[in-house]
Amino acid sequence: MNILITNDDGIYAPGLWAAVEALEGVGRVVVVAPDREQSGVGGAVTLNNPVRAREIVPAVQGTQTWAVEGTPADSVILALECLTKDVDLVVAGINMGANLGEDVLISGTVGAAFQGYTRGIPSVALSLASLRPTGFQGAAAVLKLLAVQAREGLLPAAVLLNVNVPPVPPEQIAGVEVTRLAKRTYADTVRQSDDGKNGYYWITRTRPAWHMLPGTDVWAVRHRRVSITPLHADLTATEAMPGLADLSHRLSAEVQPAPVSR
């Protein structure tokens, strides 16, 4: 089995190499990842500038490794289209920090895995719910189990699996739960600075308010359970469509086709 590993924390992030070590013996691993921190870029793709990639000495011997001057999504696109062949599993992670609830909309980890999903390849975005650059054993154990399932053809390609692991040793993980996305409310703040020439701004996010309903990813992780949330590209709020019928009729009445000239 051929496995592509990427991330959004950058090529030298410890979580990336913990993932590589976890998958030794499961399949052939190739690493293609951004050459620097890219958290929060979502699925951004570089379209109007060249994207450079260079092969580097790996942190785990024997692993073909490329550093990309681009986004996580760029890294996966380059890998799948140019740098490697016949990928059977795309792994984005192990990310430092959870990707729960609305985090998935801006997560570079999820954005990277999305590129594998759109190509019909089983894809996993794997995050550890801790910002400490240590303690990856639980997440690594979960990743190995998922990769073995992929090797047996038991991981779906029709969805992207967003996996969050609680920051506890493997023996303290309370189980695994398939979940839906929770609502996770942040308060964004902006701090202004001035270097004497130009003003500039820092956007920061305060600790979120957690909406811990049973069945959600947030609830699962808070209860020391691994959360697996299946994601797909259709963001349509289908339950809202019937309620918009009146709006559609009102707008249609105002939008008249232009008369046909004869």
VEXKETOR-707899 format. One record per residue (C-alpha): residue in one letter; x, y, z. Coordinates in nm, 3 decimals, padded with zeros to 5 digits. Layout:
{code->A, u->X, v->Y, w->Z}
...
END
This chain:
{code->M, u->00.000, v->00.000, w->00.000}
{code->N, u->00.124, v->00.349, w->-00.091}
{code->I, u->00.058, v->00.617, w->00.170}
{code->L, u->00.095, v->00.992, w->00.126}
{code->I, u->00.148, v->01.192, w->00.446}
{code->T, u->00.116, v->01.569, w->00.463}
{code->N, u->00.021, v->01.831, w->00.722}
{code->D, u->-00.032, v->02.202, w->00.783}
{code->D, u->00.217, v->02.240, w->01.071}
{code->G, u->00.515, v->02.222, w->00.834}
{code->I, u->00.763, v->01.961, w->00.721}
{code->Y, u->00.958, v->01.959, w->01.048}
{code->A, u->00.657, v->01.928, w->01.281}
{code->P, u->00.692, v->01.637, w->01.527}
{code->G, u->00.338, v->01.516, w->01.463}
{code->L, u->00.416, v->01.453, w->01.097}
{code->W, u->00.710, v->01.230, w->01.182}
{code->A, u->00.514, v->01.055, w->01.454}
{code->A, u->00.270, v->00.963, w->01.177}
{code->V, u->00.552, v->00.833, w->00.957}
{code->E, u->00.688, v->00.618, w->01.239}
{code->A, u->00.341, v->00.483, w->01.315}
{code->L, u->00.299, v->00.361, w->00.958}
{code->E, u->00.634, v->00.187, w->00.921}
{code->G, u->00.558, v->-00.166, w->00.813}
{code->V, u->00.201, v->-00.086, w->00.712}
{code->G, u->00.286, v->00.051, w->00.368}
{code->R, u->00.528, v->00.255, w->00.163}
{code->V, u->00.521, v->00.612, w->00.293}
{code->V, u->00.596, v->00.930, w->00.097}
{code->V, u->00.596, v->01.269, w->00.271}
{code->V, u->00.503, v->01.585, w->00.081}
{code->A, u->00.431, v->01.879, w->00.311}
{code->P, u->00.462, v->02.258, w->00.333}
{code->D, u->00.807, v->02.391, w->00.414}
{code->R, u->00.661, v->02.613, w->00.688}
{code->E, u->00.365, v->02.655, w->00.923}
{code->Q, u->00.038, v->02.679, w->00.727}
{code->S, u->-00.231, v->02.643, w->00.993}
{code->G, u->-00.562, v->02.810, w->00.917}
{code->V, u->-00.524, v->02.829, w->00.539}
{code->G, u->-00.804, v->02.580, w->00.477}
{code->G, u->-00.810, v->02.440, w->00.126}
{code->A, u->-00.632, v->02.735, w->-00.038}
{code->V, u->-00.458, v->02.652, w->-00.366}
{code->T, u->-00.183, v->02.858, w->-00.532}
{code->L, u->-00.302, v->02.945, w->-00.883}
{code->N, u->-00.120, v->03.259, w->-00.998}
{code->N, u->00.236, v->03.182, w->-00.888}
{code->P, u->00.469, v->02.886, w->-00.937}
{code->V, u->00.487, v->02.627, w->-00.661}
{code->R, u->00.833, v->02.493, w->-00.584}
{code->A, u->00.918, v->02.161, w->-00.423}
{code->R, u->01.254, v->02.023, w->-00.315}
{code->E, u->01.350, v->01.680, w->-00.193}
{code->I, u->01.504, v->01.692, w->00.154}
{code->V, u->01.674, v->01.460, w->00.401}
{code->P, u->01.397, v->01.291, w->00.601}
{code->A, u->01.370, v->01.282, w->00.978}
{code->V, u->01.289, v->00.910, w->00.945}
{code->Q, u->01.548, v->00.731, w->00.737}
{code->G, u->01.433, v->00.582, w->00.409}
{code->T, u->01.126, v->00.803, w->00.367}
{code->Q, u->01.108, v->00.995, w->00.040}
{code->T, u->01.036, v->01.350, w->00.152}
{code->W, u->00.948, v->01.670, w->-00.031}
{code->A, u->00.917, v->02.021, w->00.112}
{code->V, u->00.673, v->02.242, w->-00.079}
{code->E, u->00.671, v->02.621, w->-00.093}
{code->G, u->00.294, v->02.629, w->-00.083}
{code->T, u->-00.018, v->02.534, w->00.105}
{code->P, u->-00.117, v->02.191, w->00.239}
{code->A, u->-00.358, v->02.153, w->-00.053}
{code->D, u->-00.078, v->02.247, w->-00.295}
{code->S, u->00.135, v->01.975, w->-00.138}
{code->V, u->-00.123, v->01.704, w->-00.198}
{code->I, u->-00.194, v->01.819, w->-00.552}
{code->L, u->00.178, v->01.813, w->-00.639}
{code->A, u->00.219, v->01.475, w->-00.476}
{code->L, u->-00.073, v->01.311, w->-00.652}
{code->E, u->-00.014, v->01.469, w->-00.991}
{code->C, u->00.366, v->01.477, w->-01.014}
{code->L, u->00.576, v->01.345, w->-00.727}
{code->T, u->00.438, v->00.998, w->-00.655}
{code->K, u->00.204, v->00.743, w->-00.809}
{code->D, u->-00.074, v->00.506, w->-00.716}
{code->V, u->-00.151, v->00.649, w->-00.372}
{code->D, u->-00.391, v->00.428, w->-00.175}
{code->L, u->-00.431, v->00.646, w->00.135}
{code->V, u->-00.387, v->01.018, w->00.206}
{code->V, u->-00.310, v->01.116, w->00.565}
{code->A, u->-00.299, v->01.477, w->00.684}
{code->G, u->-00.148, v->01.497, w->01.032}
{code->I, u->-00.082, v->01.431, w->01.306}
{code->N, u->-00.196, v->01.789, w->01.366}
{code->M, u->-00.107, v->01.972, w->01.687}
{code->G, u->-00.444, v->02.095, w->01.807}
{code->A, u->-00.798, v->01.973, w->01.753}
{code->N, u->-01.001, v->02.035, w->01.439}
{code->L, u->-01.353, v->02.024, w->01.579}
{code->G, u->-01.682, v->02.177, w->01.469}
{code->E, u->-01.643, v->02.480, w->01.244}
{code->D, u->-01.264, v->02.442, w->01.262}
{code->V, u->-01.292, v->02.218, w->00.956}
{code->L, u->-01.379, v->02.518, w->00.738}
{code->I, u->-01.039, v->02.682, w->00.790}
{code->S, u->-00.824, v->02.381, w->00.877}
{code->G, u->-00.524, v->02.327, w->00.652}
{code->T, u->-00.521, v->01.968, w->00.774}
{code->V, u->-00.874, v->01.908, w->00.648}
{code->G, u->-00.803, v->02.114, w->00.335}
{code->A, u->-00.511, v->01.885, w->00.251}
{code->A, u->-00.708, v->01.564, w->00.303}
{code->F, u->-00.988, v->01.710, w->00.092}
{code->Q, u->-00.764, v->01.693, w->-00.216}
{code->G, u->-00.733, v->01.319, w->-00.175}
{code->Y, u->-01.106, v->01.279, w->-00.113}
{code->T, u->-01.197, v->01.468, w->-00.432}
{code->R, u->-00.981, v->01.223, w->-00.628}
{code->G, u->-01.156, v->00.921, w->-00.484}
{code->I, u->-00.872, v->00.821, w->-00.251}
{code->P, u->-00.949, v->00.723, w->00.110}
{code->S, u->-00.834, v->01.027, w->00.309}
{code->V, u->-00.791, v->01.098, w->00.679}
{code->A, u->-00.738, v->01.430, w->00.858}
{code->L, u->-00.595, v->01.335, w->01.197}
{code->S, u->-00.557, v->01.578, w->01.487}
{code->L, u->-00.442, v->01.552, w->01.847}
{code->A, u->-00.646, v->01.772, w->02.080}
{code->S, u->-00.337, v->01.931, w->02.233}
{code->L, u->-00.098, v->02.208, w->02.131}
{code->R, u->00.198, v->02.042, w->02.301}
{code->P, u->00.457, v->01.897, w->02.058}
{code->T, u->00.462, v->01.567, w->02.248}
{code->G, u->00.228, v->01.287, w->02.347}
{code->F, u->00.143, v->01.157, w->02.000}
{code->Q, u->00.130, v->00.791, w->02.105}
{code->G, u->-00.251, v->00.770, w->02.120}
{code->A, u->-00.300, v->00.944, w->01.786}
{code->A, u->-00.026, v->00.733, w->01.629}
{code->A, u->-00.193, v->00.414, w->01.749}
{code->V, u->-00.528, v->00.525, w->01.604}
{code->L, u->-00.361, v->00.616, w->01.274}
{code->K, u->-00.200, v->00.274, w->01.244}
{code->L, u->-00.536, v->00.104, w->01.301}
{code->L, u->-00.699, v->00.322, w->01.034}
{code->A, u->-00.419, v->00.250, w->00.787}
{code->V, u->-00.459, v->-00.124, w->00.838}
{code->Q, u->-00.831, v->-00.084, w->00.768}
{code->A, u->-00.743, v->00.105, w->00.449}
{code->R, u->-00.505, v->-00.171, w->00.344}
{code->E, u->-00.790, v->-00.419, w->00.382}
{code->G, u->-01.015, v->-00.199, w->00.167}
{code->L, u->-01.240, v->-00.108, w->00.460}
{code->L, u->-01.208, v->00.271, w->00.459}
{code->P, u->-01.464, v->00.461, w->00.249}
{code->A, u->-01.346, v->00.681, w->-00.037}
{code->A, u->-01.682, v->00.859, w->-00.069}
{code->V, u->-01.616, v->01.068, w->00.243}
{code->L, u->-01.324, v->01.232, w->00.418}
{code->L, u->-01.266, v->01.112, w->00.775}
{code->N, u->-01.193, v->01.392, w->01.020}
{code->V, u->-01.042, v->01.221, w->01.323}
{code->N, u->-00.970, v->01.389, w->01.658}
{code->V, u->-00.787, v->01.208, w->01.935}
{code->P, u->-00.797, v->01.310, w->02.303}
{code->P, u->-00.460, v->01.402, w->02.457}
{code->V, u->-00.427, v->01.095, w->02.678}
{code->P, u->-00.209, v->00.782, w->02.664}
{code->P, u->-00.346, v->00.502, w->02.445}
{code->E, u->-00.457, v->00.295, w->02.745}
{code->Q, u->-00.672, v->00.586, w->02.870}
{code->I, u->-00.871, v->00.630, w->02.548}
{code->A, u->-01.231, v->00.544, w->02.636}
{code->G, u->-01.340, v->00.430, w->02.291}
{code->V, u->-01.415, v->00.543, w->01.937}
{code->E, u->-01.729, v->00.724, w->01.827}
{code->V, u->-01.865, v->00.828, w->01.487}
{code->T, u->-01.981, v->01.185, w->01.537}
{code->R, u->-02.128, v->01.493, w->01.377}
{code->L, u->-01.969, v->01.837, w->01.385}
{code->A, u->-02.039, v->02.040, w->01.697}
{code->K, u->-02.094, v->02.413, w->01.718}
{code->R, u->-01.777, v->02.572, w->01.851}
{code->T, u->-01.802, v->02.948, w->01.894}
{code->Y, u->-01.490, v->03.164, w->01.891}
{code->A, u->-01.449, v->03.531, w->01.973}
{code->D, u->-01.211, v->03.682, w->01.719}
{code->T, u->-01.020, v->03.988, w->01.832}
{code->V, u->-00.796, v->04.225, w->01.639}
{code->R, u->-00.492, v->04.399, w->01.784}
{code->Q, u->-00.347, v->04.693, w->01.593}
{code->S, u->00.024, v->04.775, w->01.582}
{code->D, u->00.232, v->05.035, w->01.402}
{code->D, u->00.594, v->05.015, w->01.289}
{code->G, u->00.614, v->05.388, w->01.221}
{code->K, u->00.542, v->05.348, w->00.851}
{code->N, u->00.237, v->05.129, w->00.817}
{code->G, u->-00.030, v->05.001, w->01.048}
{code->Y, u->-00.076, v->04.629, w->01.075}
{code->Y, u->-00.307, v->04.396, w->01.259}
{code->W, u->-00.300, v->04.069, w->01.451}
{code->I, u->-00.611, v->03.851, w->01.442}
{code->T, u->-00.636, v->03.623, w->01.744}
{code->R, u->-00.893, v->03.368, w->01.853}
{code->T, u->-00.991, v->03.332, w->02.215}
{code->R, u->-01.073, v->02.998, w->02.373}
{code->P, u->-01.400, v->02.879, w->02.217}
{code->A, u->-01.729, v->02.827, w->02.389}
{code->W, u->-01.798, v->02.454, w->02.364}
{code->H, u->-02.142, v->02.323, w->02.277}
{code->M, u->-02.100, v->01.972, w->02.412}
{code->L, u->-02.401, v->01.779, w->02.289}
{code->P, u->-02.384, v->01.399, w->02.291}
{code->G, u->-02.309, v->01.266, w->01.945}
{code->T, u->-02.080, v->01.556, w->01.853}
{code->D, u->-01.706, v->01.555, w->01.800}
{code->V, u->-01.650, v->01.798, w->02.089}
{code->W, u->-01.845, v->01.578, w->02.330}
{code->A, u->-01.653, v->01.268, w->02.228}
{code->V, u->-01.307, v->01.422, w->02.271}
{code->R, u->-01.401, v->01.579, w->02.605}
{code->H, u->-01.500, v->01.230, w->02.722}
{code->R, u->-01.166, v->01.079, w->02.614}
{code->R, u->-01.312, v->00.918, w->02.305}
{code->V, u->-01.171, v->00.925, w->01.954}
{code->S, u->-01.405, v->01.122, w->01.728}
{code->I, u->-01.447, v->01.015, w->01.364}
{code->T, u->-01.658, v->01.259, w->01.163}
{code->P, u->-01.733, v->01.177, w->00.797}
{code->L, u->-01.721, v->01.490, w->00.580}
{code->H, u->-01.813, v->01.556, w->00.219}
{code->A, u->-01.808, v->01.850, w->-00.018}
{code->D, u->-02.182, v->01.922, w->-00.023}
{code->L, u->-02.235, v->02.216, w->00.214}
{code->T, u->-02.599, v->02.258, w->00.112}
{code->A, u->-02.831, v->02.320, w->00.407}
{code->T, u->-03.106, v->02.100, w->00.260}
{code->E, u->-03.330, v->02.138, w->00.565}
{code->A, u->-03.348, v->02.514, w->00.496}
{code->M, u->-03.455, v->02.480, w->00.133}
{code->P, u->-03.834, v->02.445, w->00.188}
{code->G, u->-03.834, v->02.758, w->00.404}
{code->L, u->-03.676, v->02.956, w->00.122}
{code->A, u->-03.953, v->02.880, w->-00.128}
{code->D, u->-04.138, v->03.206, w->-00.055}
{code->L, u->-03.816, v->03.405, w->-00.098}
{code->S, u->-03.759, v->03.235, w->-00.431}
{code->H, u->-04.111, v->03.325, w->-00.550}
{code->R, u->-04.075, v->03.688, w->-00.441}
{code->L, u->-03.743, v->03.727, w->-00.616}
{code->S, u->-03.872, v->03.555, w->-00.929}
{code->A, u->-04.157, v->03.805, w->-00.948}
{code->E, u->-03.905, v->04.089, w->-00.947}
{code->V, u->-03.670, v->03.936, w->-01.200}
{code->Q, u->-03.839, v->03.970, w->-01.536}
{code->P, u->-03.670, v->03.849, w->-01.853}
{code->A, u->-03.569, v->04.124, w->-02.093}
{code->P, u->-03.804, v->04.160, w->-02.392}
{code->V, u->-03.689, v->03.993, w->-02.709}
{code->S, u->-03.607, v->04.242, w->-02.986}
{code->R, u->-03.749, v->04.164, w->-03.327}
END
